[in-house]
Amino acid sequence: MSNEFPIDSHITPPKKVGRGAPPKYPFKLLGMEQSFFVPRTEADTPAVLLRRMELAAGRVTRLTGWKFVCKPWEQGVRVWRIE
């Protein structure tokens, strides 16, 4: 057997780091019946932005059990926490 990869003892593993970038949208900061607005950019159609926010809200719902409503609003989408 080769000693190409020596085995070490008593080396502390690195601390666990968070799961990537901080959240883009403030879902977890919302209280009951509070909302936030996401403006539409030129790159997004209204339907694409609405779908993106519905998917993001669904992820947070699976993690927290909270319920959200996403609706087209002016030139973007407004997201409310309802439960």
Secondary structure, DSSP 8 states (H G I E B T S, - for coil): ---SS----S--------SSS--SS-GGG--TT-EEEEE--TT--HHHHHHHHHHHHHHHHHHH---EEEEEETTEEEEEE--
